């Protein structure tokens, strides 16, 4: 609204107002009183017009300032002269993102068809999922790694078979020396022999393990390390409970395991291992030999001792040594020999158990996608003794296993295997159990 229109409106309003008041006061106060009232109101009207004029001048001044600011802003570079807007704070990463950066997941799986002889586990033929493991490792810092492995064999949640903490480089004094030191505490697989590192259907070159399959998992603590930088001597030493099952130890004596590994030549790898359970009283051992963990029948105390030496030669050695199923060497041959002693002490009515065992295994990558593997393994029970080996029917004095497999590398992580195992058992009485095994499986790791 312009100043002229505003004043015109004020005058019209004043005239109207005066006319109305005059009509109201026609029969009211005297003329002098009415004139005096009108003069007062006219003065107030003029004062009101002056205030309106002042407001219009202030409004015009504000408009000119706004126009000047808009003109400057349009000519200034981008971001200059604009009011500062606080930067929006970036949201903190969610908990899952922070954990995901430190959490690693690994696993392996296998499934297939198995057909055994009439005395074997799969005499009718059966589709199975014998191997399914998921391993979680969490690294809270650069020194420690917490590891948990869950067992889903046969499509069921069976147990948490590994649960331990690995620590490395925790002694700064060793960082510029030829020595390294690592520790492990919890429930873990014992370092004994070489087959134990891959004694499963996925990572092994064949479908089966050797006849003895000497291996153990226990609660305890382990120290390991290397001496030398270019071609180090590796060592392992552990102290564990010894008795079977999780939970508290049943006796004060502990189990001990030790291993040395060295490669004197580029294609040759050597190792030696020893294990002693300590006194187990009547409990079963955590260390399995051909599936046997229980005490000799009738013994009221016992302990278990094993030793083993291993050798491996790689032809046109590649970068990967283990697991054997994924090796990129042209071929390899490896062998192991060891002895078992189950000592029952001075009990004359019960005999000690002693056995020699070993295997010879070879693999050849005859094609980028195909390989063939063979293993011969045996257990020879000494001093006329006998044992129930690998759940075979009846006690045996000797057990031989001939294993052959053909593998097709479907991809870098997935292999199709066809295997055949011939098991020969010299039983104390009766005939050899018909437990040979034919298998066709798909295995994969991630």
VOGU-3710 file (C-alpha; in Angstrom, 3 decimals, decimal comma):
1> xxxxxxxxxx> 0,000/0,000/0,000  1,404/3,438/-1,009  1,683/6,426/1,334  -1,017/8,370/-0,638  -3,553/5,553/-0,369  -2,801/5,148/3,333  -3,420/8,840/4,037  -6,608/8,804/1,961  -7,863/5,892/4,012  -7,074/7,687/7,280
11> xxxxxxxxxx> -8,966/10,817/6,143  -12,014/8,820/5,012  -12,001/6,921/8,310  -11,765/10,201/10,255  -14,639/11,789/8,336  -16,770/8,710/8,793  -15,931/8,499/12,440  -16,705/12,165/13,015  -19,963/11,878/11,115  -21,063/8,909/13,160
21> xxxxxxxxxx> -20,105/10,580/16,399  -21,897/13,740/15,352  -25,051/11,731/14,773  -24,669/10,080/18,152  -24,029/13,376/19,937  -26,793/15,343/18,204  -28,828/15,343/21,361  -25,784/15,091/23,726  -23,281/17,592/25,075  -22,963/21,238/24,052
31> xxxxxxxxxx> -21,301/22,423/20,876  -18,159/23,609/22,671  -17,655/20,238/24,300  -18,140/18,438/21,022  -15,591/20,710/19,288  -13,069/20,119/22,043  -13,478/16,330/21,788  -13,134/16,469/18,008  -9,954/18,525/18,263  -8,427/15,948/20,646
41> xxxxxxxxxx> -9,332/13,086/18,353  -8,032/14,926/15,318  -4,719/15,420/17,082  -4,579/11,701/17,835  -5,369/10,982/14,174  -2,477/13,160/13,030  -0,180/11,409/15,538  -1,302/8,050/14,140  -0,559/9,209/10,579  2,955/10,239/11,670
51> xxxxxxxxxx> 3,607/6,780/13,166  2,405/5,120/9,962  4,750/7,326/7,938  7,697/6,358/10,184  6,906/2,650/9,782  6,782/3,061/5,986  10,203/4,746/5,994  11,710/1,944/8,098  10,135/-0,638/5,801  11,653/1,049/2,733
61> xxxxxxxxxx> 15,073/1,097/4,434  14,929/-2,618/5,234  13,924/-3,426/1,644  16,886/-1,509/0,272  19,297/-3,346/2,597  17,890/-6,739/1,571  18,227/-5,826/-2,120  21,866/-4,782/-1,577  22,700/-8,072/0,193  21,057/-10,119/-2,564
71> xxxxxxxxxx> 23,063/-8,222/-5,186  26,363/-8,927/-3,388  25,500/-12,604/-2,889  24,690/-13,086/-6,587  28,101/-11,709/-7,630  30,207/-13,566/-4,998  31,796/-17,036/-5,670  29,925/-20,131/-4,547  29,969/-20,513/-0,787  31,243/-16,917/-0,149
81> xxxxxxxxxx> 28,880/-14,581/1,605  26,371/-17,347/2,323  25,433/-17,878/5,917  27,533/-20,589/7,568  25,600/-23,830/7,900  26,900/-26,211/10,555  28,277/-29,391/8,974  26,043/-32,330/9,639  27,787/-34,783/11,920  28,405/-38,090/10,289
91> xxxxxxxxxx> 26,758/-40,956/12,106  29,054/-43,296/13,983  29,528/-46,730/12,353  27,051/-49,240/13,636  28,302/-51,993/15,920  28,122/-54,613/13,182  30,435/-52,601/10,926  32,996/-52,245/13,663  32,865/-55,952/14,501  32,919/-56,978/10,832
101> xxxxxxxxxx> 36,277/-55,285/10,319  37,833/-57,558/12,958  35,783/-60,742/12,510  36,769/-63,434/10,000  34,696/-66,449/9,041  36,071/-69,670/7,573  34,603/-73,093/7,123  34,407/-76,331/5,209  31,670/-78,674/4,060  31,273/-82,074/2,424
111> xxxxxxxxxx> 28,440/-84,253/1,268  28,046/-87,344/-0,853  27,183/-91,021/-1,152  28,815/-93,856/0,813  28,517/-97,614/0,353  30,349/-100,092/2,564  30,490/-103,848/2,970  27,922/-105,743/5,012  29,816/-105,143/8,294  30,513/-101,473/7,614
121> xxxxxxxxxx> 28,651/-98,345/8,664  26,945/-97,788/5,285  26,156/-101,316/4,130  22,843/-100,190/2,629  24,327/-97,153/0,899  23,602/-93,720/2,304  23,755/-90,031/1,442  25,641/-88,234/4,201  26,934/-84,804/5,224  29,937/-86,028/7,227
131> xxxxxxxxxx> 31,801/-82,733/7,510  30,514/-79,239/8,279  32,578/-76,781/10,312  32,398/-73,003/10,794  35,346/-71,158/12,331  35,056/-67,623/13,695  38,163/-65,614/14,535  37,994/-62,197/16,166  41,010/-59,879/16,367  40,465/-57,293/19,125
141> xxxxxxxxxx> 43,999/-55,969/18,618  47,207/-56,638/16,697  48,430/-59,230/19,213  45,457/-61,406/20,154  43,005/-63,495/18,128  40,050/-65,319/19,692  39,029/-68,453/17,760  35,867/-70,535/17,997  34,998/-73,467/15,736  31,522/-74,972/15,648
151> xxxxxxxxxx> 30,855/-78,542/14,571  27,813/-79,216/12,357  28,833/-82,683/11,155  25,950/-84,796/9,852  23,764/-81,665/9,654  23,503/-81,322/13,432  25,021/-78,923/15,948  27,351/-81,212/17,863  29,727/-79,014/19,813  32,183/-76,144/19,902
161> xxxxxxxxxx> 35,292/-78,228/19,293  37,821/-75,355/19,333  37,762/-72,336/21,636  41,080/-70,611/22,277  43,057/-67,363/22,279  46,142/-66,964/20,074  48,744/-64,335/20,966  51,768/-63,363/18,882  54,525/-60,730/18,964  53,759/-59,984/22,603
171> xxxxxxxxxx> 57,466/-59,695/23,459  58,882/-56,578/21,748  62,394/-57,706/22,699  62,205/-60,508/20,092  61,124/-58,401/17,103  64,632/-57,762/15,767  65,971/-61,214/16,632  65,824/-64,579/14,808  63,382/-65,852/17,443  59,585/-65,727/17,484
181> xxxxxxxxxx> 57,190/-66,695/20,256  53,454/-67,358/20,168  50,998/-68,670/22,742  47,647/-70,439/22,675  45,304/-71,075/25,586  41,916/-72,786/25,609  40,675/-75,911/23,844  42,667/-76,661/20,687  44,059/-79,434/18,492  47,387/-80,796/19,676
191> xxxxxxxxxx> 50,425/-80,424/17,439  51,327/-84,058/16,791  52,425/-85,467/13,451  51,468/-84,058/10,063  48,282/-85,922/9,163  46,448/-84,275/12,066  46,686/-80,924/10,252  44,362/-82,196/7,506  42,688/-85,354/8,847  39,281/-84,577/7,395
201> xxxxxxxxxx> 37,414/-85,390/4,220  37,736/-81,840/2,842  41,425/-81,026/3,266  42,873/-84,525/2,965  43,931/-85,750/-0,460  41,813/-88,888/-0,057  38,352/-89,449/1,335  39,548/-91,397/4,394  42,308/-90,985/6,970  45,124/-93,397/7,719
211> xxxxxxxxxx> 44,448/-96,495/9,810  45,885/-94,983/13,011  44,802/-91,336/12,564  46,624/-90,355/15,767  45,132/-87,059/16,908  43,883/-85,201/19,955  42,034/-82,079/21,109  42,341/-80,883/24,699  42,169/-77,916/27,087  45,448/-76,336/28,077
221> xxxxxxxxxx> 48,193/-73,937/27,057  50,705/-74,059/24,204  53,873/-72,161/23,369  55,333/-72,220/19,872  57,847/-70,342/17,819  60,626/-70,412/15,271  64,403/-70,162/15,430  65,971/-68,525/12,384  64,587/-66,327/9,623  65,528/-67,810/6,247
231> xxxxxxxxxx> 64,852/-71,477/7,042  63,541/-71,589/10,611  63,327/-74,514/12,980  59,737/-74,588/14,246  58,847/-75,864/17,700  55,667/-76,522/19,710  55,130/-77,434/23,356  51,807/-77,808/25,176  50,519/-78,703/28,639  46,933/-79,997/28,737
241> xxxxxxxxxx> 44,522/-81,917/30,978  44,829/-85,277/29,236  41,536/-86,812/30,327  38,612/-87,004/27,933  35,813/-84,454/27,854  35,577/-80,769/28,665  35,650/-79,561/32,236  38,008/-80,039/35,163  40,922/-82,438/35,145  40,456/-85,609/37,191
251> xxxxxxxxxx> 44,079/-85,806/38,409  46,996/-83,523/39,167  49,347/-84,971/36,484  49,057/-83,187/33,144  49,591/-84,231/29,538  52,557/-82,978/27,510  53,037/-82,735/23,755  56,041/-81,516/21,797  56,984/-81,182/18,139  59,954/-80,033/16,053
261> xxxxxxxxxx> 59,699/-79,305/12,311  62,479/-78,399/9,886  63,095/-78,257/6,138  66,780/-78,994/5,436  66,165/-78,850/1,668  63,604/-76,894/-0,326  61,532/-79,962/-1,333  62,050/-81,894/1,947  60,095/-81,373/5,177  60,810/-83,285/8,398
271> xxxxxxxxxx> 59,143/-83,363/11,806  59,173/-85,332/15,032  56,427/-85,447/17,682  55,848/-86,925/21,122  52,829/-87,095/23,443  52,370/-88,299/27,028  48,966/-88,211/28,713  50,072/-88,355/32,330  48,151/-90,599/34,692  44,520/-90,964/33,616
281> xxxxxxxxxx> 43,377/-93,304/36,384  40,216/-94,831/34,823  39,260/-91,893/32,578  39,429/-91,989/28,796  42,193/-90,160/26,941  41,729/-87,020/24,848  44,225/-88,484/22,393  42,687/-90,940/19,936  44,498/-93,824/18,251  42,515/-95,676/15,552
291> xxxxxxxxxx> 39,377/-94,471/17,300  40,494/-95,932/20,659  40,453/-93,586/23,670  39,433/-95,937/26,515  41,698/-97,744/28,983  42,650/-101,392/28,557  39,910/-103,630/29,936  40,368/-104,251/33,648  42,956/-101,519/34,269  42,393/-99,304/37,323
301> xxxxxxxxxx> 45,037/-96,816/36,179  46,816/-96,152/32,900  48,617/-93,590/30,774  49,187/-93,177/27,029  52,420/-92,321/25,223  53,040/-91,912/21,482  55,873/-90,725/19,269  55,995/-90,176/15,507  58,416/-89,039/12,813  57,238/-87,601/9,469
311> xxxxxxxxxx> 58,896/-86,825/6,145  57,592/-85,279/2,932  59,163/-84,653/-0,470  57,535/-82,306/-2,993  58,218/-82,592/-6,726  58,183/-79,199/-8,480  57,172/-77,706/-5,192  54,577/-74,943/-5,276  53,599/-72,375/-2,689  50,963/-74,429/-0,885
321> xxxxxxxxxx> 52,080/-77,380/1,256  48,962/-77,952/3,345  46,248/-78,946/3,109  47,295/-81,771/0,765  44,106/-81,735/-1,307  44,867/-78,187/-2,449  48,626/-78,496/-2,993  49,985/-76,938/-6,187  53,128/-79,070/-6,273  53,339/-81,354/-9,283
331> xxxxxxxxxx> 53,410/-84,298/-6,889  54,442/-85,259/-3,381  55,191/-88,354/-1,344  55,072/-88,422/2,424  55,480/-91,059/5,100  55,124/-91,439/8,844  56,123/-94,024/11,420  55,320/-94,116/15,133  54,608/-96,198/18,207  51,854/-96,381/20,806
341> xxxxxxxxxx> 52,313/-97,358/24,473  49,312/-97,778/26,780  50,887/-98,502/30,165  48,759/-100,029/32,944  51,507/-100,014/35,583  52,146/-102,984/37,842  48,797/-104,697/37,335  49,811/-108,222/36,358  46,340/-109,326/35,322  46,140/-106,674/32,595
351> xxxxxxxxxx> 48,569/-106,367/29,693  49,977/-103,162/28,307  48,939/-102,194/24,783  51,731/-101,522/22,317  51,570/-101,003/18,569  53,637/-99,802/15,637  51,878/-97,704/13,032  52,606/-95,730/9,900  51,591/-94,788/6,380  52,923/-93,878/2,946
361> xxxxxxxxxx> 50,915/-91,409/0,857  51,391/-89,900/-2,576  49,525/-87,426/-4,772  50,062/-86,473/-8,413  48,523/-83,463/-10,173  48,511/-85,008/-13,654  46,217/-82,280/-15,019  45,400/-78,719/-13,898  41,935/-79,960/-12,911  42,641/-83,579/-11,957
371> xxxxxxxxxx> 44,759/-85,449/-9,439  45,191/-89,006/-8,235  46,151/-90,072/-4,711  47,073/-93,314/-2,952  47,828/-94,247/0,655  48,858/-97,426/2,405  48,602/-97,422/6,198  48,930/-100,087/8,875  48,745/-100,830/12,589  50,718/-103,741/14,014
381> xxxxxxxxxx> 49,843/-104,649/17,610  52,963/-105,911/19,374  53,741/-108,727/21,837  50,759/-110,821/20,840  48,269/-108,227/21,991  45,065/-107,158/20,282  42,848/-104,079/20,047  39,471/-103,135/18,633  40,615/-100,798/15,842  38,436/-98,321/13,918
391> xxxxxxxxxx> 35,245/-99,831/15,344  35,847/-103,051/13,442  34,098/-106,123/14,793  36,398/-108,125/17,067  39,896/-107,534/18,401  42,642/-107,287/15,796  46,343/-108,000/15,918  46,994/-106,124/12,655  45,055/-103,666/10,541  45,904/-102,620/6,955
401> xxxxxxxxxx> 44,152/-99,980/4,858  44,633/-99,377/1,119  43,085/-96,111/-0,051  42,831/-94,650/-3,542  41,100/-91,508/-4,783  40,521/-89,529/-7,962  39,955/-85,815/-7,488  38,507/-83,204/-9,848  39,115/-79,562/-8,935  35,752/-78,091/-9,834
411> xxxxxxxxxx> 37,025/-74,701/-8,680  39,777/-73,320/-6,479  37,809/-74,218/-3,350  35,560/-77,092/-4,449  36,684/-80,646/-5,268  34,806/-83,742/-6,390  36,366/-86,944/-4,996  35,748/-90,583/-5,774  37,429/-92,951/-3,337  37,787/-96,611/-2,499
421> xxxxxxxxxx> 39,136/-98,049/0,778  40,126/-101,666/1,311  40,339/-102,544/5,012  42,058/-105,770/6,056  41,857/-106,776/9,718  43,580/-109,790/11,282  41,030/-110,608/13,953  41,696/-112,904/16,890  38,690/-115,045/16,031  36,364/-115,193/13,078
431> xxxxxxxxxx> 36,879/-113,744/9,626  37,910/-110,347/8,349  35,042/-107,822/8,676  33,630/-106,843/5,287  33,918/-103,089/5,796  35,471/-101,822/2,553  34,127/-98,432/1,499  33,206/-96,774/-1,810  32,520/-93,047/-1,679  31,676/-90,172/-4,015
441> xxxxxx> 31,708/-86,745/-2,398  31,767/-83,028/-3,082  33,900/-81,000/-0,684  34,348/-77,266/-0,377  36,068/-74,718/1,837  35,534/-70,998/2,264
//
